[in-house]
Amino acid sequence: MPAEQLKKKIEVPDTCPHCGNKLSPWQQVLLATDRALVCKKCWYRIILDLIPKAKNRFN
């Protein structure tokens, strides 16, 4: 895998950030692919934010 692709790899959580329920490996794959998933335990919508923070262009 090229170095550029390694830098862009998404950090996928292994637990729900709301209730702490452990996500299955399949749920982690879905979350990495779709960037959104609903926790089965608490119905919390987990969304991975991939929009980089923009630099202030006016300064």
C-alpha positions as CSV (number, residue, x, y, z in Angstrom):
1,M,0.0,0.0,0.0
2,P,1.5,3.4,-0.9
3,A,2.4,5.8,1.9
4,E,-0.2,8.2,0.8
5,Q,-3.0,5.7,1.3
6,L,-1.7,4.8,4.8
7,K,-2.0,8.4,5.8
8,K,-5.6,8.6,4.7
9,K,-6.7,5.5,6.5
10,I,-9.7,6.1,8.7
11,E,-9.6,5.5,12.5
12,V,-12.7,3.4,13.2
13,P,-13.9,3.1,16.8
14,D,-14.4,-0.4,18.2
15,T,-17.1,0.7,20.7
16,C,-20.1,3.0,20.5
17,P,-19.0,6.5,21.8
18,H,-22.4,6.9,23.4
19,C,-23.0,3.7,25.4
20,G,-19.8,1.8,25.1
21,N,-21.3,-1.2,23.3
22,K,-18.6,-3.2,21.5
23,L,-19.0,-3.1,17.7
24,S,-18.6,-6.4,15.8
25,P,-15.8,-6.6,13.2
26,W,-18.5,-6.5,10.5
27,Q,-20.0,-3.3,12.0
28,Q,-16.5,-1.8,12.0
29,V,-16.1,-2.7,8.3
30,L,-19.5,-1.1,7.5
31,L,-18.6,2.0,9.5
32,A,-15.3,2.4,7.6
33,T,-17.1,1.9,4.3
34,D,-20.3,3.9,4.8
35,R,-18.9,6.3,7.5
36,A,-22.2,6.0,9.3
37,L,-23.8,3.3,11.5
38,V,-26.6,3.0,14.1
39,C,-25.7,1.3,17.4
40,K,-28.0,-1.7,18.0
41,K,-28.1,-1.1,21.7
42,C,-28.8,2.6,22.2
43,W,-29.8,3.6,18.6
44,Y,-27.1,6.3,18.6
45,R,-26.1,7.4,15.1
46,I,-22.3,7.0,14.7
47,I,-21.0,9.3,11.9
48,L,-17.3,9.5,11.0
49,D,-16.5,13.1,10.1
50,L,-14.0,13.1,7.2
51,I,-14.1,16.8,6.4
52,P,-10.7,18.2,7.2
53,K,-10.7,21.4,9.2
54,A,-10.2,24.3,6.9
55,K,-7.4,26.7,7.5
56,N,-8.5,30.3,8.1
57,R,-7.8,31.9,4.6
58,F,-8.4,35.5,5.8
59,N,-5.4,35.7,8.1
